[in-house]
Amino acid sequence: MDNNTVRKQTRVAATVCIVYLLLTIFYHHIDKYSPDVLRIGLTLLIPIAFVLIVVYFIKGLMTILHNRIHLSFPIFLPTLISLTTLAYTLFSPWRLDSDNLESPVVMRACFEGTQNQAYIKMRKDKSFEINWTGVFFYDEWFLGTYSQKGDTIFLNYKTYKPYRFGDTILNNGSSLIPLNKFKRDSSQYFVPFYLGYCKGLN
């Protein structure tokens, strides 16, 4: 195999792996701040990039076998790059996540419905975020700051409010329960969030 072909395969494999790693590492911020069309496009790009990594890994193994009589280190590079990325993705206990760049989470809670779920994170710097997801690529973020008096939490939204969660919340030790029952219409209802990570109950 000539050097130009080896260099080209190495560049392509490295590019795909870098794109995949950047998308997965910074997905928290991509999901949180990107417009819907861009978010959906980048989300779909992640599995596409992963499949390409597997393809380049298999292709690299075939290249090594084909050139086993005249092996050189550059021939191993595309396979090595793909293998390293796959090993990190599938087996590494340490995962880089841009969420860790934000203020530490001091309280989290989750709601799980039949066709949607949401979580809320309250951070040390008094900011909060609610991420509500559902069917048909529904994915919405509600951001703001909070204050607390005893077991009552007051949410000050910088975005508009979710219609199933209010701005005055009671922490009863196991759940976060909305106290303000104002409804914009008869179809609106409020839901409690249980404290802790989502459990996959539905």
N, C-alpha and C positions, 0 to 999 in steps of 0.2 A: 504494500500500500504506500502511495507517495505521501510526502510530508504535507502537501497542501490539503489533501483529503483528510488526513489526521487532524490538522489544525482546524479545519472547518467543522468536523464532527465535535471536536473539543469545545469550540466556541458555541455551537448550537446547544450542546448538552449543558454547558455552564450557564448560558443565558436562560434556558428553561428552568433550571434548578434555582437560579437566583430569583427569577420572577415568582416561582412557586413559594419560596421561603419568605420573600418580602410580603406576599399577599397573606400568607398564613400568620406570620409574626405580627403584622400590623392590621389584621382583620378587625380587631376591636374598633380602631379609629376609622377604618374604611367604612364599616357598618354604621358607625355612630354619626359620621359627618358627611358621607357622600350622598348626592342626590340619588333617587330611586333607580333611575336607569343605569347610572354608573355603578351603583352598588350591586345590582343584579348581574350586570355584565362581568364585574370582577369576581363575584361569587361563583358564577359559572366557569370562569377561567381557571379556578383552583382545581377542580377535578380533571379538566382538560389537561392542565400542566402535569398533574400527577400521572395520568395515563401516558403522556409523552415521556415522562421520566422512566417509567417501566419499559416503554418501547425502546428508548435509547440504551437502557441497561441490557436488555436482551440482544439488541443489535450489536452492542459492544462486545458481549460474550461471543457472538458469532464471528465478529471480526478477529477477536483473539484466537479463536479456534482455526480460522481460515489462515491466519498468519503465524501460526504457532512455531513454524520453523525459523522465521526471521522476526522474532519478537523484539520490541524495544519499548522503553518506558512510555513514550508519547502514545503508543497504541492503547495502553492501559488507561489513559487519562479519562476519556469519556465514560468508560465503565466505572472507574473509581469515583468520579464526581457523582454519577447517578446513584451508585451504591451507597455513598455517604449520605446523600439526601434521603434515600429510602430508609436507611437505618435510623436516621434522626427522626423521621416521621413515624415509623412503626414501632421503634423500640426505645427511644431515648426517654428516660424518666424526667429529664430537665427540658422544659419547653420555654422558648422565648415568646413573650406576649407583651404587646405594647400597653395592655391594661396595667401592667406593673409600673409604667412610667407615671401613672396618675397617683393621686393621694391614696393612702391605704384605706381599705374598706373597714368600717367599724360595725356596720350592721347590714345584713342582707336578708331579703325575704322573697318568696316566690308564690305566684298564682298559677294553677294549672287547670285549664278548662278542657272541654272535649275537642275543640278545634283551634284553640289559641292558648298561649301561655305568656307570662310576663315575669320579670324579676326587677327588684329595686335594690340598688346599692347606695348606702349612705356612707360618705367618705369623711376622713378625719378633718379635711379642710372645710367641712360644712356644705359641701356640694352633694347633690344626689342625681341619680339617673334611673329612669325606668325604661326598660326595653320590652316592648310588647310585640310579639310575633304571632303569626297565624297562617292559615291556608292561603294559597294563591300569592305567595311571596310577600304577604303583609309583614312589615317590619317597621316599627315606628319607635322613635326615641322621644322621651319627655325629660327635660333637664331643668335644674334650678338649684336653689340653696334651701337649707332647712335649719330650724331652731327647735329646741326641746325644753319643755317645762314639765318636770316629773315624768309621767308616762305618756304625755301628750306631745306629738310631733307636729310642727307646723311647716308645710311645704310652700315655698315661694317659687312658682314656676316661671322660668324664663321663656319657655315655649308655652303653647296652650295646654290646658289640662286634659288628661285622659278622662273619658266620660264614665269609666268604671272605677275611678279612684279619685278621692277628693284631695283637699289641701290641709285638713285637720285629721290627724290619725292617732288612734289609741294603740299603744303597745301593751298588750295584756300578758306578755311573757311568752306567748306561743304564737301569736298572730299580730298583724297590723290591721286594724279595723277602721275604716273611714267613719268619722263622726258626723260630718256635714252631709245631709241627705238631700241637698238641693238637686232637683232633676230638671233638665232642659225639656224633656219630653217623656211620655209614658213608657217608652221603650228603654229608657236609661235605668241601669241598676248598678249598684256598687258591689265589689267583691273583696273579701279579705285575702291577705297574703300571709302564708305561714312562714315563720322565721327559719332561716337556714337556706341551704342549697336546694334547687329543684330536685325532686325525688323520682320523677318520671312516673307519676301515679296514674296518668291518663294516656 
